[in-house]
């Protein structure tokens, strides 16, 4: 079996530290940590403009943010067991290709880089010309991941993003959706919600 695995908020704890930095920068209040997520940014239009949010994200990502993320509990153990069972793991992220060094360094430090057959980041120039440069393009990321998953023959994809999960499922790919506050409304016959890596591992036979 070939398994595609997203990085941010599937392997790496990303949304919570990001939103905490955002809240600190713009003096906004956050809910309980269990309810912190990307959906909160959509509610910030009256407080922080989309252009300003873009500038904040780019500045943060160009710093040490990605190198300081934590890894989700049980992730290394489950990935190791999957590889031992002969499954092929492909890390597939919508992070830009120019972030390959910091990404692979982090994966190596967390001792999971060698579990992957390959690490795929969004290629340079793979963007929609009609979309604002510097803004996260969920639709473009969905198209990229579906295309790559089909090229690689991915059987199951571990994902957290609502739009991407639906696009993968619509393309006939089974999705394990890692549960977060921003994806609670997702329903699809090919999408199975999981609470974390322990449950995902059980569904994958380990």
Backbone torsions as a table, in degrees:
resi	resn	phi	psi	omega
1	UNK	NA	139.0	176.9
2	UNK	-104.9	125.8	-173.6
3	UNK	-119.0	121.5	173.6
4	UNK	-89.8	137.0	-177.0
5	UNK	-131.8	118.6	173.7
6	UNK	-68.8	162.0	-179.6
7	UNK	-98.5	-65.7	-172.1
8	UNK	-71.1	123.5	-179.4
9	UNK	69.7	15.2	166.7
10	UNK	-122.7	-50.1	173.9
11	UNK	-100.5	-48.7	-176.3
12	UNK	-101.1	134.6	176.6
13	UNK	-75.4	107.6	-169.3
14	UNK	-117.9	-49.6	-172.4
15	UNK	-61.2	-44.0	-176.0
16	UNK	-62.9	-52.2	178.4
17	UNK	-64.0	-33.2	178.3
18	UNK	-63.6	-50.5	-178.2
19	UNK	-65.7	-33.1	177.9
20	UNK	-66.2	-40.2	176.5
21	UNK	-66.3	-40.0	179.2
22	UNK	-62.4	-46.5	-179.5
23	UNK	-62.9	-38.1	178.3
24	UNK	-66.1	-40.6	-177.8
25	UNK	-67.9	-41.6	-172.3
26	UNK	-109.8	9.8	174.6
27	UNK	55.8	51.2	176.6
28	UNK	-113.9	154.1	-179.2
29	UNK	-88.3	146.5	178.1
30	UNK	-119.0	153.5	176.5
31	UNK	-77.3	-171.7	173.6
32	UNK	-54.9	146.7	-173.3
33	UNK	-55.3	-32.7	-179.1
34	UNK	-66.6	-18.0	-178.8
35	UNK	-107.7	5.9	178.2
36	UNK	-77.1	135.4	178.7
37	UNK	-174.4	177.3	-175.7
38	UNK	-62.0	-26.4	-179.6
39	UNK	-60.5	-25.1	-178.8
40	UNK	-67.3	-28.9	-179.8
41	UNK	-64.8	-30.5	179.8
42	UNK	-68.4	-16.4	-179.3
43	UNK	-95.0	6.3	-173.6
44	UNK	-97.8	3.3	-172.6
45	UNK	-54.3	-38.0	-178.5
46	UNK	-79.4	-16.7	-179.7
47	UNK	-98.9	-44.7	-176.1
48	UNK	-135.5	122.6	-175.9
49	UNK	-66.9	160.0	178.9
50	UNK	-60.8	-40.2	179.4
51	UNK	-64.2	-39.6	179.3
52	UNK	-68.7	-38.1	176.8
53	UNK	-63.3	-37.7	176.5
54	UNK	-62.2	-45.6	-179.6
55	UNK	-62.6	-40.7	178.5
56	UNK	-62.4	-46.7	-177.3
57	UNK	-62.2	-46.4	-178.3
58	UNK	-63.0	-43.7	178.7
59	UNK	-62.1	-42.7	-179.7
60	UNK	-64.7	-47.1	-177.8
61	UNK	-66.5	-29.7	179.0
62	UNK	-77.2	-8.3	178.2
63	UNK	-93.3	-139.0	-174.8
64	UNK	-100.2	8.8	-172.9
65	UNK	-53.3	-53.6	-174.5
66	UNK	-65.8	-28.0	-178.2
67	UNK	-79.7	-10.1	-175.3
68	UNK	-108.0	4.6	-176.3
69	UNK	-72.9	149.1	173.6
70	UNK	-85.6	162.7	177.2
71	UNK	-106.9	145.0	-177.8
72	UNK	-68.1	145.0	-179.6
73	UNK	-56.5	138.6	176.4
74	UNK	74.5	-7.3	-178.0
75	UNK	-59.4	-53.1	-178.8
76	UNK	-58.5	-41.0	-178.3
77	UNK	-64.5	-45.1	-178.5
78	UNK	-66.7	-43.2	179.1
79	UNK	-61.5	-41.2	179.2
80	UNK	-62.6	-43.0	179.8
81	UNK	-65.2	-39.0	178.5
82	UNK	-61.3	-44.3	179.6
83	UNK	-65.3	-40.1	178.4
84	UNK	-62.1	-28.9	178.2
85	UNK	-82.7	0.5	177.7
86	UNK	90.7	8.7	178.1
87	UNK	-78.0	149.9	178.4
88	UNK	-101.5	127.1	-178.0
89	UNK	-107.7	131.7	175.8
90	UNK	-125.3	118.9	175.0
91	UNK	-81.5	122.9	-176.2
92	UNK	-131.4	110.7	-175.4
93	UNK	-125.7	153.8	175.6
94	UNK	-88.2	4.9	172.0
95	UNK	-59.4	148.5	-179.1
96	UNK	-69.0	148.0	179.9
97	UNK	-54.0	-31.5	-177.9
98	UNK	-68.1	-7.9	176.8
99	UNK	-100.3	18.7	-177.8
100	UNK	-62.0	-44.0	-175.5
101	UNK	-61.8	-49.3	-178.9
102	UNK	-66.6	-33.5	-179.9
103	UNK	-68.2	-50.1	-178.0
104	UNK	-69.7	-32.9	176.1
105	UNK	-62.9	-43.6	178.5
106	UNK	-63.8	-45.2	178.8
107	UNK	-60.9	-37.8	178.3
108	UNK	-68.0	-42.5	179.6
109	UNK	-63.4	-33.0	178.6
110	UNK	-85.0	1.4	175.4
111	UNK	63.2	38.3	177.2
112	UNK	-126.6	-4.4	-178.6
113	UNK	-58.3	-41.6	-176.6
114	UNK	-70.7	-11.6	177.6
115	UNK	-75.1	-19.0	-174.0
116	UNK	-93.4	139.8	171.5
117	UNK	-69.4	-31.5	179.6
118	UNK	-162.8	158.2	174.9
119	UNK	-119.0	117.7	-177.7
120	UNK	-110.1	124.6	173.5
121	UNK	-115.4	159.0	-176.3
122	UNK	-64.5	122.7	-173.7
123	UNK	-63.0	152.4	173.9
124	UNK	-60.2	133.1	178.9
125	UNK	86.5	-4.9	179.0
126	UNK	-86.8	79.3	-179.9
127	UNK	-146.8	159.8	178.3
128	UNK	-86.2	122.7	-175.5
129	UNK	-62.8	-22.2	-179.0
130	UNK	-89.7	3.5	-176.3
131	UNK	-103.4	141.2	-178.8
132	UNK	-55.7	125.7	178.7
133	UNK	-64.2	139.9	179.0
134	UNK	88.2	-5.2	179.5
135	UNK	-101.9	139.1	179.6
136	UNK	-63.3	127.8	-176.2
137	UNK	-110.1	93.4	-177.3
138	UNK	-63.9	-39.1	-180.0
139	UNK	-65.3	-44.0	177.6
140	UNK	-63.7	-37.9	178.2
141	UNK	-66.4	-38.0	178.0
142	UNK	-63.6	-44.6	179.0
143	UNK	-61.4	-43.3	179.3
144	UNK	-61.6	-47.0	-176.9
145	UNK	-69.1	-38.5	177.7
146	UNK	-63.9	-47.2	179.8
147	UNK	-58.2	-47.3	-178.3
148	UNK	-67.9	-41.3	179.5
149	UNK	-60.7	-39.3	178.6
150	UNK	-69.2	-39.6	179.1
151	UNK	-64.3	-37.4	-177.9
152	UNK	-85.1	-11.7	-177.2
153	UNK	71.3	40.1	-179.1
154	UNK	-67.1	131.8	179.0
155	UNK	-90.7	-39.6	-178.0
156	UNK	-136.8	139.0	-179.2
157	UNK	-124.9	127.0	176.4
158	UNK	-92.1	116.6	-170.1
159	UNK	-144.0	161.6	176.2
160	UNK	-124.6	-23.4	-174.7
161	UNK	-75.3	133.6	-177.3
162	UNK	-60.5	-53.7	-176.5
163	UNK	-64.3	-43.5	-179.3
164	UNK	-66.0	-43.4	179.5
165	UNK	-59.1	-45.5	179.5
166	UNK	-64.3	-41.3	-179.6
167	UNK	-63.7	-42.4	177.8
168	UNK	-63.8	-44.6	-179.8
169	UNK	-63.9	-41.8	178.4
170	UNK	-63.6	-26.1	179.6
171	UNK	-85.6	4.3	176.4
172	UNK	92.6	10.6	-177.8
173	UNK	-100.3	131.0	177.9
174	UNK	-69.1	135.2	-177.1
175	UNK	-121.8	132.0	167.3
176	UNK	-99.8	110.1	-175.3
177	UNK	-93.1	114.3	179.9
178	UNK	-75.0	120.4	-170.3
179	UNK	-65.0	126.3	175.7
180	UNK	-146.4	161.8	-179.0
181	UNK	-57.8	-29.2	-175.5
182	UNK	-83.8	-5.0	-178.4
183	UNK	-124.0	20.1	-174.0
184	UNK	-67.8	-19.4	-176.5
185	UNK	-93.0	3.9	-175.7
186	UNK	-77.1	129.8	175.6
187	UNK	-138.8	129.9	178.7
188	UNK	-164.6	144.7	-176.7
189	UNK	-64.6	-23.3	-179.7
190	UNK	-100.5	5.8	-179.9
191	UNK	-110.1	126.0	176.3
192	UNK	-116.8	122.4	-179.9
193	UNK	-78.9	135.1	177.8
194	UNK	-127.5	148.5	-177.5
195	UNK	-82.0	-17.5	-178.2
196	UNK	170.9	-168.1	-174.1
197	UNK	-69.7	-30.9	178.2
198	UNK	-61.7	-45.5	179.0
199	UNK	-69.6	-39.6	178.2
200	UNK	-61.8	-42.2	179.3
201	UNK	-61.5	-41.1	179.0
202	UNK	-62.4	-40.7	179.4
203	UNK	-69.3	-25.7	-179.7
204	UNK	-93.0	4.6	173.7
205	UNK	91.9	16.2	177.5
206	UNK	-125.8	NA	NA
